[in-house]
Amino acid sequence: MGCLVSTPQDSVGNRKRPGSIGDVSVYVPGFRIPKPVDFSLSLGDHLPKNLMERLSALRTRVVVMAGQEAPTVSRTRRKSATQHGGSTLADLHQALQDYLPVLLGLVKDGSQLQHNVQFAWMNQEDEAEETAISNAWYEVLSVLHLMAMLSLSQANLLLLPRTSADGYQPKVSEENRRASVDIFLKAAGYLDCAVRHVLPQFPTSLREDLPVDLAEGVLRALCLQALGQGVDIQLGMAIDSAKATLAVKRRLACEMVKCWQQAQDNIMNLPLANGWGGKHRLFIKWKYVEAKAAAYYYHGLILDEGNTEKSHGMAVAALQAADEYFKESKRSCEAFNAASPLSR
């Protein structure tokens, strides 16, 4: 069934929670960090030595790189590598991709080996400092979650405005915007796989004991966040395109509303800890209100194209609603940025 150990948050606090995370275009609620595991103690009599050593080497690489990367990712970086030539987001993502297929061997065809190793990860949104579970599916779930968080972090770096060569106001290039949409879809895919194919492998009792970072509601909210931000970028590109009609812009805005509303429904009642978790909830609230402002705005513009007094009156009402939601979104944005850890 899987033995579970949760370590309460202690006075020392091993989790690295910075006072500020700098510029944020895509909110990432912290990185869960894997703790070292000695596979030889639990698998030494069950796996060939070369396979056990490969599994150990792949996971150790992930542990070391994640430990290096997480503290720097918690603060916005505009460079691809750490100061001392350490791992990049792409390197860590590749390390996880190399580790995952070997790890899946422990759960293949209901292998009993899946319960032999106790995997421990440090949490970010849960009150417990870390959670250790003797179930390889927990490791698979944690790996997919981290791959998704890395993808969202990559998208954030792509979407931070940079000073252009012509010296004008900093902006995000068309190339970066298009690349970010693909990354958002990739992140959503990891999270959808976690919800549809990995969570069902846990018995109900163990699912209830998972840290809130891996709760179904949080995973679904993150998946919808990735989809919503991908649509947000597409709307931005449509706004910049002379060929995009008001109907296309309204459709994209309405898709955003749907994504953010469902994300909010999934996360609002979860027991998220203050800090990363509370800020995550505020981010989703902000983006949901912002999406409604856009949807009402483009709906109002379309109604205003009508020639009747009724359509004009409805257009005015829609644009007034858009203005109110826009003002509310600015307040929500300020509340998000003011919540610890601070952001811009």
BELQUIKA-V302990 format. One record per run of one state. SS is the DSSP state (~ for helix, > for strand, _ for the rest). FROM is the first residue (numbers start at 0). LEN is the number of residues. If there is no record, write none. Layout:
BEGIN
<<SS | FROM | LEN> <SS | FROM | LEN>>
END
This chain:
BEGIN
<<_ | 0 | 3> <> | 3 | 5> <_ | 8 | 11> <> | 19 | 1> <_ | 20 | 12> <> | 32 | 2> <_ | 34 | 4> <~ | 38 | 5> <_ | 43 | 5> <~ | 48 | 25> <_ | 73 | 15> <~ | 88 | 18> <_ | 106 | 1> <~ | 107 | 3> <_ | 110 | 1> <~ | 111 | 4> <_ | 115 | 3> <> | 118 | 4> <_ | 122 | 5> <> | 127 | 6> <_ | 133 | 2> <~ | 135 | 23> <_ | 158 | 3> <> | 161 | 1> <_ | 162 | 8> <> | 170 | 1> <_ | 171 | 2> <~ | 173 | 28> <_ | 201 | 2> <~ | 203 | 4> <_ | 207 | 4> <~ | 211 | 3> <_ | 214 | 1> <~ | 215 | 25> <_ | 240 | 5> <~ | 245 | 22> <_ | 267 | 8> <~ | 275 | 28> <_ | 303 | 5> <~ | 308 | 30> <_ | 338 | 3> <> | 341 | 1> <_ | 342 | 2>>
END
